């Protein structure tokens, strides 16, 4: 993939993320909570292994 295309895609994703954060902050926060909430079962599993 050419470098200019990769930079363009990264710029588009960053611009979309900023637009989403500023126009729908509650939904953006819920999406981040959902993403990090997926790691809770893994953390609980490793915590259960520690006596």
TAMO-V83875 format. One line per field, one symbol per residue. ss: DSSP state (H for helix, E for strand, C for the rest). phi: phi as a letter, one per 30 degrees, with the letter a starting at -180 (. if undefined). psi: psi as a letter, one per 30 degrees, with the letter a starting at -180 (. if undefined). Layout:
# TAMO-V83875
ss = ???
phi = ???
psi = ???
This chain:
# TAMO-V83875
ss = CCHHHHHHHHHHHHHHHHHHHHHCHHHHHHHHHHHHHCCHHHHHHHHHHCC
phi = .dddddddddddddddddddddcbdddddddddddddddeddddddddddd
psi = kleeeeeeeeeeeeeeeeeeeffieeeeeeeeeeeffffeeeeeeeeffk.
